[in-house]
Amino acid sequence: MTFITSEQANNGLRLGLNLNDTTDPNVQDLEDKVLQAQAIVLDYLKVSDPADKGWTDGDHPLQIDSAMILVIRCLLDDTEESAAFLGGLQGRSEGDVRNPIVALLWRLRDPALA
């Protein structure tokens, strides 16, 4: 199960990649980043199996898609801001709601066990 496709990421980030060009290393990189972003988002949400939440490819909270686009952008960028956004998803604290990714996902996060 994947929440967003490479095509959605390509369009959302306005990358303009020809996804049919299998020789373009940027296409494979984008596909990898989509999978990585999903793993990061699910880890932050503390969800090991989206099906347990009743989420499917076409039926899940749309803020997950938006958060994934932001995570992919951060993975593609090499800036301190992007590193800070991703660092805020480490799960060691509640997260800074000024971080746009945290703000999108906070309400969906499973509470920690006491």
C-alpha positions as CSV (number, residue, x, y, z in Angstrom):
1,M,0.0,0.0,0.0
2,T,1.2,3.4,-0.9
3,F,-0.5,6.6,0.1
4,I,0.8,8.7,-2.8
5,T,2.2,7.8,-6.2
6,S,5.4,9.0,-7.8
7,E,3.2,10.9,-10.2
8,Q,1.4,12.7,-7.4
9,A,4.8,13.6,-5.8
10,N,6.1,14.7,-9.2
11,N,3.1,17.0,-9.7
12,G,2.9,18.2,-6.2
13,L,6.5,19.2,-6.1
14,R,6.4,20.5,-9.7
15,L,9.5,18.5,-10.6
16,G,8.5,18.0,-14.2
17,L,10.1,14.5,-14.5
18,N,9.2,12.2,-17.3
19,L,8.2,9.2,-15.1
20,N,8.3,6.9,-18.2
21,D,12.0,7.5,-18.7
22,T,13.4,4.6,-16.7
23,T,17.0,5.7,-17.6
24,D,16.6,9.0,-15.6
25,P,18.2,8.5,-12.2
26,N,15.9,11.2,-10.8
27,V,12.9,9.1,-11.5
28,Q,14.2,6.2,-9.4
29,D,15.3,8.7,-6.7
30,L,11.7,10.1,-6.6
31,E,10.3,6.6,-6.3
32,D,12.7,5.8,-3.5
33,K,11.8,9.1,-1.7
34,V,8.1,8.3,-1.9
35,L,8.7,5.0,-0.1
36,Q,11.0,6.7,2.4
37,A,8.5,9.5,3.1
38,Q,5.7,7.0,3.8
39,A,8.0,5.1,6.2
40,I,8.9,8.4,8.0
41,V,5.2,9.5,8.2
42,L,4.0,6.1,9.5
43,D,6.8,5.9,12.0
44,Y,5.9,9.4,13.3
45,L,2.3,8.4,13.5
46,K,3.3,5.1,15.3
47,V,1.3,3.1,12.8
48,S,2.9,-0.2,11.7
49,D,0.1,-1.3,9.5
50,P,-2.2,1.4,7.9
51,A,-4.9,-1.3,7.4
52,D,-5.3,-1.5,11.2
53,K,-6.6,2.0,11.0
54,G,-8.8,1.2,8.1
55,W,-6.7,3.3,5.8
56,T,-6.3,2.2,2.1
57,D,-4.7,3.8,-0.9
58,G,-7.8,5.7,-1.7
59,D,-9.4,6.1,1.7
60,H,-7.1,7.7,4.3
61,P,-6.7,11.2,5.8
62,L,-5.6,13.5,3.1
63,Q,-3.2,15.4,5.4
64,I,-1.0,12.3,5.2
65,D,-0.6,13.0,1.4
66,S,0.3,16.6,2.2
67,A,2.8,15.6,4.9
68,M,4.4,13.1,2.5
69,I,4.9,15.8,-0.2
70,L,6.6,17.9,2.4
71,V,8.8,15.1,3.6
72,I,9.8,14.3,0.1
73,R,10.7,17.9,-0.5
74,C,12.9,17.8,2.6
75,L,14.5,14.6,1.5
76,L,15.3,16.1,-1.9
77,D,16.6,19.4,-0.4
78,D,19.9,19.7,1.3
79,T,19.2,22.6,3.6
80,E,19.2,23.2,7.3
81,E,15.5,24.0,7.3
82,S,14.7,20.6,5.7
83,A,16.9,18.8,8.2
84,A,15.2,20.6,11.1
85,F,11.7,19.6,9.7
86,L,12.8,16.0,9.5
87,G,14.5,16.1,12.9
88,G,11.2,17.2,14.4
89,L,9.7,13.9,13.4
90,Q,12.0,11.8,15.4
91,G,9.3,11.1,18.0
92,R,11.4,11.8,21.1
93,S,9.2,14.7,22.0
94,E,5.7,15.8,21.2
95,G,7.0,17.8,18.2
96,D,7.0,21.4,17.4
97,V,3.6,22.4,15.9
98,R,5.4,25.2,14.1
99,N,6.9,22.4,12.0
100,P,4.4,22.1,9.1
101,I,4.8,18.3,8.9
102,V,4.1,17.9,12.6
103,A,1.2,20.3,12.4
104,L,-0.4,18.2,9.6
105,L,0.1,14.9,11.4
106,W,-0.3,15.7,15.1
107,R,-4.0,14.9,15.4
108,L,-3.6,11.6,13.7
109,R,-0.8,10.4,16.0
110,D,-1.4,7.5,18.3
111,P,-0.9,8.6,21.9
112,A,2.1,7.2,23.7
113,L,1.6,4.5,26.2
114,A,2.1,5.6,29.8
